[in-house]
């Protein structure tokens, strides 16, 4: 299975940096976090690419990946619309929380590897000649591999969110403990300050009485 860089694929890859620049310009996120969000969107786009060629394999067994099929394009658009509707709230809640609360640039750079590799693997796994899948009886392997890869990436995202959420919550707990320790030290110093002030007041009163007697 060979990856064919036709004109459409080239335009897609050229459009990604442009959209990333516009996205980064409109947000205040750090660069690695913005890149992670953009690569996540690329993952969704690569899945729609799989939908497109899946319909091509089913309805055009003798076709090629470089050819245009209207029904495949319609299926791809329907998938993108439903994916946007379904994933809008979860992405805004969980992904948005991660990119705004977690500010470790090194971890974000490492995390960008996973959506980038997934996107690359999906594009390279698309067969040039659809009939090769039927010739070598690879149809079930093709669908099972795609499904396995999708589940694997989903679990990686869940694991990554769980780790980040636990880390951020632990940081909040540590900060609260430090604040409580500082407050406890300040409160513990109040009785000593009160005793010193009481002694000073008593000494002042005694000296005032002595001065009156004199």
N, C-alpha and C positions, 0 to 999 in steps of 0.2 A: 504494500500500500504506500503510494508515493504522494507526497504533498505537492499539489500543482498550484503554483503562484500565478493565477490568472489576474486579469486586470482588476476584477472586483476585490480579490483578496488584498492586492497591493493598495488599493484605495482605502480599504478598511484599516490596514496597518498604518497608513499615513494619517488617517483621521484620528487615531487614538492620541498621538501627542498633541494635536490641536485641541481636542476636547479636554485633555488633561490640563493644558495651559489655561483654558477658560475656567475650568473647575477650580484650579488652584488660585486663580485671580479673584474669584468670587467668595472664597472661603478663607478663614484665618487658621486653618489647620497646618500642622507641621508637614513638611514635604513627604516623608515616608508614610505618614498616615493617609495623606491624600492619594498617594500612589497605591496604597492598599485598597482604598475605596474604588479607585479607577480600575484596578485589576480585577476586583470583585465584579464590577460591571462587565468587564471583558469575559469573565467566566460565564455570566448569563448570556452574553452574546454568542459565545462559543457553543453553548447548549442549544441556542436557537439555530445555529449552523448545523448541529447534529440533527435537529428536527427536520430541517430543510432536506438534508441528504437522506434521511430515513424515508421520507415520503418519495424521494427520487428512487431509492432502491426498491421500494414496494411497487410503485406505479410505473416505473421505467427501468425494468431489469437490464435492458441493453443500453442504457444511457451512460453518460459520463458526468463527473463532478463539475466540469467546466461549463456544462450546458445549463440553460435557464428553463425552469419548469414553473408555470404560474401557480399550480396547486401547491407545490412545495413552498413557494413564496408566501401564499396565503396562510398555510399552516405555520410558517415561521412567524408571521406577524401576529397571528392569533396567540401563539405561545408567548410572545413578548408582551402582549397586552395583558394576558391573564397573569403572567409572572410579575409584571409591575403592580397589578392590583393586589395580588396575594402577598407579595414580599414587601410592599411599601411600609406597612406598620412594623413588622418585625425588623426590617433593615433600619428604619428610623429609630426604633427603640433600642435594639441591641448593638448594631453596628455604629449608630450615632453616639450611643453612650460610650463605647470603647474609644472612638477617635477623639472625644472631648475630655474624657477623664484620664486616659492613659497617655503619658508623654515621654515614653522611653523610645528614642529614635532608633536605637540599635535593634530592639525587639521588633519594631515595625519593619525595619529593613529585612530581617530574617523572615518575618511573616509574609512579606511580598513574594517570597519564592514559591509558595504553594499555589496561589491563583495563577501566577505566571506559568508554572509548569503544567498546571491543568489545562490552561488555554492552549499552550503549545502542543500538548499531547492530543487534544481533541482535533486540532487542525491537521496534525500529521497522520492521524488515524483514519481520516476520510479516504475511501478508495477512489482512485481515478476512474476506473472502469467498474461500474456497478455489477456487471455480470461476473466479475471475478469472485464475488461473494458467493454466488450460486454455483460457480464452477468448482470451487474448493470447499464447498459446504461450510462456509465461514459465517453464515447469517446469524446463527444462534450465538456463535462466539462474539461476533460484532456487537450484538445487543447486550449480551451478558457483561462484556467488558465495559461498555459505556455505562451500564447501570451500576456496576461495581465501582467504577471510577467516580460516578456521581455521589454514591453513598459515602465513599471514602472522603471526598472533599467536604461533604456536609458534616460528617463527624469531626473532621479537622477544625471546621469553623466552630462547632459546638464546644470542642475541647479548648480551643484558643479563647473563646469568650469565657468559659468557666475559669480558666487560669487567670485571665486578666481581671475578672470580677473578684476573685478571691484575693488577688494581690492588692487591688485598689481598696477593698474593704479592710484588709489587714493594715494598710497604710493609714487609713482613717482611724482605726483602733489605736495604733501606736501614737498618732498625733494627739488623740484624746487622752491617752494615758500620760503623755508628757505634760499636757496642760493641767491635768489633775494633780500630777506630782508637783508642779510649780505652785498651784493653788494650795496644796497641802503644806508645802514649806512656808508659804506666806501666812497661812492660818496658824501654823505651829509657832511662828515667831510673835504672834499677837500677845499671848500671855506674858512672855518675857518683857515685851515693850510696855505692857500695862503695869507690871511690877516695878520696872525702872521708873516709869512716870509716877507711880504711887509713892515710891521711896523719895523721889525728888520733891514731890509735893509735901510730904511729911517733913523733910529736912527744911524746906522753905518755911513751913509753919512754925517749926521749933525755933529757927533763927529769928523769925519775926517776933515770937513771944519773948525770947531772950533779949532782943533789942528793946522791947517795951519795958521789961523789968529794969534794964539799965537806965 
